[in-house]
Amino acid sequence: MKLLIVDDEEHVREGVELSIEWQKYKINQILMAENGLEALELVRKHNPELIICDMSMHIMDGAEFLEKLREEGWTSKVIVLSGYQQFHYTRATLLANGVDYLLKPFKIRDLDKAIQKACDQIKQEQEVRLKERSTNFRLNEVNNLVMEKRFSRLIEEEQVSKEELITFLTAIGINPDSFYVVTFLPRNKDAIVKQYYARDEQLFNYSMKNIVKELVESLGSWYVLQHEEFIIVFISSNLLLTDVETTINKLQEAWKRTLRLSSFAGFYKMSLTANRLQLALFEEKSMILNCHIFGLMKSSRKPIAMHFFIDKERVILEAVLTKNKQYLYELVESFEMELTSYETVSLRELQHYTIEINLLLVRIYKQLNIDSFHETMPLWLSQLEEWSSKLKQIFSDLIDSINYSKLEITHVQSIAAVRNYINDHMKEEVTLAGLAEIFHFSPQYLAKKFKEEYGTTIMNYLTQLRIEKAISLLDHTELSIQEVANESGFEELNYFSKVFKKHTGSTPSGYRKKYKV
C-alpha cells in the first residue's frame, strides 16, 4: 500500500514518517510533497491509497488540493493535519473522502488511531471491490460458457442455417457481413497452468483473454471464446488483411512473452460473411494440423513410420501386470527419441500416433476388465515433451489404480490381443511361429487356445479377414484386381484368385461383374 505525506514543513513530513510503524499497516511505499500541486502530480502518477495532508501550504493549499482530488475522482483516504479548525477546511476534508481531522500539535497516539481507521476502511472497500469483480467475473464466465456451448452446437451440426449463424454473430457483437476469424491452438498450456498458476485454469484463461483484449480492442468489435482445445478470436473490422496478420503475430508474441505460452495459429485470409464461418474454421484447423511441432518443414526427409505402439500391446500389458513403470517410461522415451530423429513432424502425424496409442489403451483396459480407469490421450497435444509426459502419467495412474489382488487375466484376454494384432497386420506376413514369438506362447498352445476361443484356426481366420477386405474393395472401389489383392494381403494374383473363388464361388473379376452396382 502507498502513503502520500503532504506538508510544507520538512520536519513535519519527516516526523510523521518516523513516528509510525508503517509495516503493521502493510504500507511499503511513502511519497512526500511540500504543496498541493506537487501532491496532485504524485497522486496522478502513483494513486496512493492513503494521504496525510496539511491544510495551510503555499502554491496550492490543502483545501484546493482536496477539491482537485474530488473533481478528478480519486478515492484515496485522507487524514487532514491543520493548525486551524475552520469550517471550510473541515468541509473540504469531508468532500474528499476524509477519515479524520487532527489539529496541530497532535499526539502520535491520535494519528496512529486515525491511520488504523483509514486502513480498516481501505481494506473493507478493497474487499467489496474484489467481491464485485469476482461476481462480474463469474457472470462473464457464465455468459461465455453459454456462448461457447451455443457455438459448439452450431459448428458440430452439419446443417446450420445462415440465419442461425447471423443470430449468433450478432449476439457476440460481430458484424455477420464482414468479419475475420482466427483459430489458435495453445501448445504448452497444461504445463504453464500447473507450474505458474497453481492449476487454476480459469485464472490462466482470464489472463490470456486480457491480452487478446489489449491487442484487438482497437481494431473494432471483437469476441474470444474457447472451443475444444482452441481459442477462437472474432474480429469485426474493415482493416487490411496485413494489419490483421500483424495483430496475430503480436498476439502470439505477447502470449509467449507474458504467459510463456506458445501457440499454433490458423487464419483464413479473407473477410468473411456468416455462411462461410464453418468452412473457415475447418480450413484453419487443417492449417494447424499441418504445422510442424519441431519448426519449419524441410524440403526432404525420411518417411515417418506408420506404427510404433500397436504391435507392442502384449509387452505393454505385461509391464502393467508386473507394475513395471520403468519399462513403460523407457518405451515412451524411445518413441520420443525416434520421432525427434525425423527433425520435422507435423501435428497431423503426431495426432496419428495419439489415435494409435488411444486404440491400444482401450484394448488394454478391456483386457484388464477394470471400470475405474479409462483415461486416454488428448487429441490436440502438440508438444512432444508434453505428449510424452502425459502418456507416462496415464501409464503411472493406470498401474496405481489397479487392485492387483482382484485382477485376473485369463487366456481368453491374452488370445484377444493376438486377434487384435492379426486385425491390424493382415496386409503383412503373419505366421503362427511369428505370433508365438511376439506374444511369448508356444506355437502349439497358441494354436489350440485360438481355435478354442474363436472356433477356427489362426490361418483360416487371417484368410477370412483378407477375403472380407477384398470383397469390400471390389464392392466400393475401382481398384484393379491386382491392387485389391495387394491391399488385402495377397502377394500373388493367381493365389488370390484361387482362394477368393474357394470362399465365394466366383473369381474376383466375376464377383465384381455380378455384384457391383
N, C-alpha and C positions, 0 to 999 in steps of 0.2 A: 504494500500500500504506500502511496505517496502523500507527503505533507508539504504544504507551502506556508512559510512564515513571512508575513508582510509587516514591516515596521521601518520607519525612517531612522531609528536609532540602532546602531550596530550592537551595542551592548545588550539591548533588549532582545534582539534576534538571537544572539549567542546565549543569553540567559535562558530563554525558552528552550533552545536546543539542548542545553546541558542539564537542565533541571528535571527532565522527564526520562524514564526508562522506556524508550520507544519500542524496543524489541517485543515487550509484552503485548503491545498493540499491533504487532506484525507490520510496523511501519519501517520500511527498509530504504526509503529514499527521502531526503529532506532538501527542499528547494528554498531559496531565500530571495526576497525582493525588498527594495527600500522605498518603493512607492507603488501606487495603484497601476500605473502604466506598465512598469516592469512586470508586476504581478500578472496582469492580463495576458501579456505575451507568454509567460510561463504556463499559465492555465491553458492557453490555446495549444501549446506545444506538448505539455505533459499530462493534462487532465488529472490533477491531484484529487484524491478522494476527500481530503481534509485541508481546510485553510484556517490559519490563525492570523487575524488581521487587526492592525491598529487602525484608528479612525482619522486621527489628525496627522496628515502627511502632505508634503509638497508635491507639486506637479499634478498628481491625481490623488485626492484623498480617499479614505475608506468608503464613504457614502457613495461617491461616484463609481468607484471600483465595483462595489456590491451591486449597484444599479446595472452596470455593464454585464456582470455575471448573470443577472436575472434576464436581461434583454437577449443575451446570446444563448440562454437555455442551459447553462452549466449546472450540474446537480451536486457539486461539491458541498460538503457540510462546512459551516462557517462558525468559528468562535471569535467574537469581537473583543478586542482589548482597547479600552479608552480611559482617558482621564476625565471625561465629561459625560455625565448622564443626561444627554439631550434627547428629546423625543424623536427628532428626525434621524438620529443615529440608530436608535432602537428600532424605528420603523424600517430603515434600510436593512438592518440585520434580519428582521423577520421575513421581509420580502425576498431576501437572498438565501433562503434555506438555512437560516441561522439556528444554532443549537443553544448558544449561551452568550451572555454579555457580561464581561468581567471588568470591573473598574480598577484602574491603576491607583496605587500599587496593589497587586493581587497576591494572594497566597498560593504557593505551589500546590497545596492540597486542593484548593478550589479549581485550579487549572487542570489538575490530574482528573478530578471528577468530571469536568466538562469534556475532556478528551475521551474518557471512558464512555460517557453518554453519547458522544458523537460516533465513536467506533461501534457501539451497540446498534445505533440507528443505521450506520453504513452496512453492517453485517446483515441486519434484518432486511434492508432494501435489496441487498445483493441476493439474498435467498429468495425473495419474492420474484426478482427479475429472472433468476435461474429457473424457478418453478414455471414462470410464464414461458420462458424459452423452451423448457422441456415439454410443456403442454403443446406449444405451437409445433415443436419438432415432431412430437408423436402424431399430431393431427396431419402434418405434412406427409409423414411416413405412411399413415393410413391411406391418405389420398393417393400417394404414389403406388402403394400396393394395389389399390383398386384399379388404377390406370394400367399397371403392369399386367394384372390378370386379364383386363379387357384387351390389352394389346396382344397378349399371348393367344387368346382365343381367336382374335382376328387373323393373326399370322398363321396359326396352325390349321385353320379351316381352308379347304381347297377352294370353295366357292364363297367369296365375300363380295358383297355389292359395293359399288363405288360410293353409294350414299352412306354406308356404314363407316367406311374409311374417312369420308369427309367429316362425318359427325365426330369421330374420334379425334382427328387432327384439330378440328375447331375447338374441341373440349380442352385440349392441351395448349391452346393459344397459337397454333401453327396455321399459316395460310395454306389451305389444301390445293391451291392453284400454283403455288411457287415456293418450293422449299428444298432444302438439302437434307440428306440423312447420312450419318457416318456410324459405322459399327466398329467398336473396339473390343478386343479380347485381352483382358488383363492376364499377364503371364505368371507372375510370382506373387499373386495376391495372398494366397494362403500363408506363405512363409512370412510375409510382412505383417499380416494381421496377428499371427502368432507371436512374432518377435517384438513388434513395436506397438501394438495396440491391445495387448493383453487379451487377445482372442475376441475383441469387440468388433465384429464385422460391421455392425451398424455405424459405429463411430468412424471406421475407415471409409465406408461408403459416403458418409456425410462429408468427410474431408475431400474425397475425390470429386464429389459433385460441386463443392465450393470452388474448386479450381476451374471446373468447367464454367461455372457462373462468371468468374473473374475474367476469363478469356473470351467467352462467347457473347456475353451480355451486350457488348457494344455493337454486335453485328446485326441485331434485330431480335425478334421474338425467338425463344428457344425453349427446349424441354429435354430433360435427360431421364432415361428410365433403364431398368435392368430387365433383360430377357435371357433366361437360362444363365450362361456364364458371361454374357455380353453386356457391355454398356453401349446404349444406342442414343445418339445425340441428334435431335431435330433442330434445324435452323431455318426460320422463315426469313428470307433475305433476298435482296436483289444484288448481292455482291458478285464480283467477278469470281470465276472458278479458282483462279490463282490465289485470291485472298482467302478463300475457304481452305485450300490446301495448306497455305501458310499457317492458318489458325490450327489446323490438325497437327502439324508438326510442332507448333508451340505448345499445344496441349500435352502431347506425348512427352516433350522435353520437360514441361513443368511437373508432370506426374513423376518422372524419373528423378528430377532434382529435389522435389519437395517430399514425395512419399516413398522414393526408391522403387517405384512401380514401373516395370517395363510392359509394353503392350504391342500387339499387332493391330493394324487398322485396315479396314476395307472401306473404300469410298467410291460410290457410283458417281462418276464425274459428270453430273449434269443436274440442272434444276428439275425437280420432279412435280408431277401432279398426283393426286391421291391414287388414281388407278394404277400407277407404276410403283407403288410402295413395296408390294410383295416381291416383285421382280428385282428391285434394287437391293432389298435385304438379302435375297437369295444369292445375288451376284457378289455382294460384299462378304458373305460367309465363304463363298468359293475362293475369293481373293485371299482371305485369311488362311484357308486351308493350304493354299499354295505358298504361303510364307515359309521361310526356311529357319528351322529352330537354331541353327548354328551361325546364321548370317546369310550372305548373298549366295545365289546359285552360281556354280561354276559351269563352264561350257561343257565339260566332260567329267564323268565319274563312273566308278564301277557300280553295277546294278545292285540294288538292295535285296537281301534275302527275303522271301515272302513269309517264311515261318521261322519262329525261334522257340516259342513256348509249347506249341500244341503237341509236339511229339515227346515232350518231357512230362506228360501227365502222370505217368507211373512213378517217376523218381520224385516229383513234387509231392505226390500223395504219400509216398514212403517217408519223405522228410517231415511231413506234417505228423504222421503216425508216430515217428520216433522223436518228435519235438526238436528236430534239428534246424533251428533258426539260422545257424551259421551257414549251412549249405544253401538255404533259400536266399540269404543275403548275398552270398557269393554268386549265385545264379543270376540275380538281378544285376549285380555289378558287372558280370561278364557280358550281359546284354548291353549294358550302358557302354562298356568299352567297345563292343562290336559296332554299335550304332555310331559312336564317336569316330570310329575309323573311316566312316564314309564321308566325313568332312561336311557334306551338305545333305540334310534330310528335311523334307517338307513336313509340315504339320499333318498333312493328309497321310503321309507314310507312317508317322508316329501314331496317328489315330488307328491305322490298320492294326498295329501291334496292341493298342488298347482294346480293340474289339476281340483280338485273338486271346489275350490273357483273360478277358471277362468271360469268354466262352469256356475257357479251361477252368476258371474259378467256379462257374456254375456247375460244371460236371463234377468237380471235386466235392462241392457242398452236397450234391446229390448222393455221391458215393459214401460220404461221411454220415449222411442221413441225420443232419443237425438242423434244427429250426431256429436256433438263437443267433446265427451269424450268416448274413448273405451279402456282405459288402462287396462292391465291385469298383473298378477304376473309373473316375470321372472322365467323360469322353473328350473334354476340351482342354485337358492338361497340355501345355505347350512348351514347358521347360523340362529337359531330360532329367536334370537333377531332382526337380520336384516330383517328376513322374516316378523315378526310381525310389525316392523316399516314401512316396505314397504306397507303392507296391510292397515295399519292405514292411511298412506299418500294417498293411492288410494281412500279410503272412503272420506277423507277430501277434496281431489281435486274434486271428483265427486260432492259432495254437493256444493262446491264453484263454480262449472262450470254450475250449473243448473239455468236457468231463471225461477224461480218459478211462475212468473206472467203469463207465457205462457204454463205452464205444465198442462197437462190433463191426468189423469189416469182413463181410462174407466173400466167398469165392465168386458169388454172383456179381458183386460190385467190382471185383477185380477183373472179371471177364468182360464186364461192361466197358471198362477202359480199353480193352483190346478191340472191341467192336467199334468204339469211337475212333480209335486210331485207323482202323480199316476204312471207315467212312471218310476220314479226312485225307487219306493217302491212296485212294482207289486208282488214281491215274499212274501211280508209281509201281515199281516191282514190289509185291507183297508175297512173302513166303512164310510157311509155318515156322521154319527154323529162324528166320529173321524176327518174327514176332516173339518167339520164345526167348530169344536173346535180349530183346528190348524190355520185355516185361518180367524177365527172371523166372520163367517157368520152364519145366522140361517140355519138349515138343509133345510127348505122349499125354502128359497131364493137361496141357493147354487144349489139345485136340479133343480130348474126352470131355472136359468141362464146357467147352464152347458148344459142342453138339448137345450136351445135356440141357444147356440153358436155352439155346435157340433152335434146336431141332434140325440142324443142318451142319455140314462141315464148314470149316473156315473158307476153303477154296470155293465151295458151292455158294456160300454167302457172298464172297467177293465177286464171283461171276454174275450172280443175280443182280447185284448192285450195279455192275457195269452195264448189263443189258438194259436195266431200267433207265440208266443215264442215256444210253444210246437211243432208246425209244423216245425219250423226252426231246432229244436233239433233233431226231428225224421229224417229230411232230411240230416243233416250234421254231426251227431254224432252216436256213438254206445252205448249211454246210454240206460239203461234198461227203460221200461215203467214207473216203479216206480220213477226212478231218473228223467225222463223227467217231470213227474207230480210235483215232489218236486221243480225242477228248474223253473217251470212255475207258481208256486204259489198255486198249488192244494195239500192239505194235504192228502185227501182220494183218493185212486186209483179208487174206484168204481164211485165216484162222477166225477172225471176227465174223465173217460171213457164215462159216460153218456153225459156230457157237450160237449166233443170232438165230439161224434157221432152226437149230435144235430146240431153242427155247420158245420161239414164236410161231414156227411153222412156215415162215417166209424169209427170203433173203432181205437184207436191209433195203435194197432198191425196190424190191417187190412190196415190202411193207409201206414204203413211202408212197408209192403209186396207189396202193389200195386204201390207205387210211388217212393220208394227209388231205385236209380240206383245202 
